Amino acid sequence: MPSSNPLPPKENTLFKRVVRCYEQKQYKNGLKFAKQILSNPKFSQHGETLAMKGLTLNCLGKKEEAYELVRLGLKNDLKSHVCWHVYGLLLSYQGNLRLDLSWPVFHHAVKISDWKEFVWQT
């Protein structure tokens, strides 16, 4: 299921860069691209971007701000499997590994997603 607030091509390209920077552990660059999207008043509350910004901040040690942003992103786009997946990742990254909370979140993300959007990597 696509986001309830899809991004236009320019911002969508920036969002893909945010994800790529996260995957390549280039967190500061990812934050820069997320800021570019969120600085546009039309997309200042874009759920998936807020969630990815929070996930990136978590990797930089800013856990409280990360949780706030991921929760805000989820609140702004409850139908996005990306937001749910990011929330599950954040829960599983905690020092105490809250797998009891993260597995139901991941299950929900898969349940509401469109399988065509997944690219399985081995």
C-alpha positions in Angstrom: 0.0 0.0 0.0 1.6 3.3 -1.0 1.9 6.2 1.3 -1.2 8.2 1.9 0.8 11.3 1.1 3.0 10.4 -1.9 5.9 12.6 -2.9 6.3 14.2 -6.3 9.3 13.0 -8.4 11.8 15.6 -7.1 11.1 14.9 -3.5 10.8 11.1 -4.1 14.3 11.1 -5.5 15.5 12.9 -2.4 13.7 10.4 -0.2 15.4 7.5 -2.1 18.7 9.2 -1.3 17.8 9.4 2.4 17.2 5.6 2.3 20.4 4.9 0.4 22.5 7.1 2.7 21.0 5.2 5.7 21.9 1.9 4.1 25.4 3.1 3.4 25.8 4.6 6.9 26.2 8.1 5.5 23.9 9.5 8.2 24.8 13.2 7.9 24.1 13.2 4.2 20.8 11.4 4.8 19.8 14.1 7.3 20.7 16.7 4.7 18.4 15.2 2.1 15.6 14.7 4.7 15.9 18.3 5.7 15.5 19.3 2.0 12.2 17.5 1.8 10.9 18.6 5.2 11.8 22.3 4.6 9.1 22.4 1.9 5.9 23.5 3.6 3.9 21.0 1.6 5.9 18.1 3.0 6.9 19.3 6.4 4.9 16.6 8.0 5.6 13.8 5.5 5.4 10.6 7.6 7.9 8.5 5.9 10.5 11.2 5.7 10.1 12.0 9.4 10.4 8.3 10.2 13.6 7.9 8.2 15.0 11.1 9.7 14.3 9.6 13.2 16.0 6.3 12.3 19.0 8.2 11.0 19.2 10.3 14.2 19.0 7.1 16.3 22.2 5.9 14.5 23.9 9.1 15.5 23.0 8.6 19.2 20.1 11.0 19.4 17.6 8.4 20.7 15.0 10.7 22.3 14.7 12.9 19.2 14.6 9.8 17.1 11.7 8.3 18.9 9.8 11.6 18.7 10.3 11.8 15.0 9.4 8.2 14.2 6.3 8.4 16.3 5.3 11.6 14.6 5.9 10.1 11.2 3.8 7.1 12.1 1.1 9.3 13.5 1.1 11.3 10.2 0.9 8.2 8.0 -0.5 5.2 9.8 -1.1 3.4 6.5 2.5 3.5 5.4 4.4 0.2 5.7 7.6 2.2 5.6 6.7 4.0 8.8 5.8 0.8 10.6 9.0 -0.9 9.4 11.1 2.0 10.6 9.3 1.9 14.0 10.1 -1.9 14.2 13.7 -1.2 13.4 13.9 1.5 16.1 12.5 -0.9 18.7 14.9 -3.7 17.8 17.9 -1.3 17.9 17.5 -0.6 21.6 20.2 -1.9 23.9 17.8 -4.4 25.5 16.4 -5.6 22.1 12.6 -5.2 22.6 11.8 -8.0 20.2 8.6 -8.6 22.0 7.4 -5.2 20.7 9.2 -5.1 17.4 7.9 -8.4 15.9 4.2 -7.4 16.0 5.2 -4.1 14.4 7.1 -5.8 11.6 4.2 -8.2 11.1 1.9 -5.2 10.7 4.2 -3.6 8.2 4.2 -6.7 6.1 0.4 -7.1 6.4 -0.3 -3.6 5.1 2.4 -3.5 2.4 2.1 -4.2 -1.3 4.4 -7.1 -2.0 5.4 -5.7 -5.3 7.3 -2.9 -3.4 9.7 -5.4 -1.7 13.0 -6.2 -3.3 14.4 -9.2 -1.5 18.2 -9.2 -1.4 20.2 -12.3 -0.6 
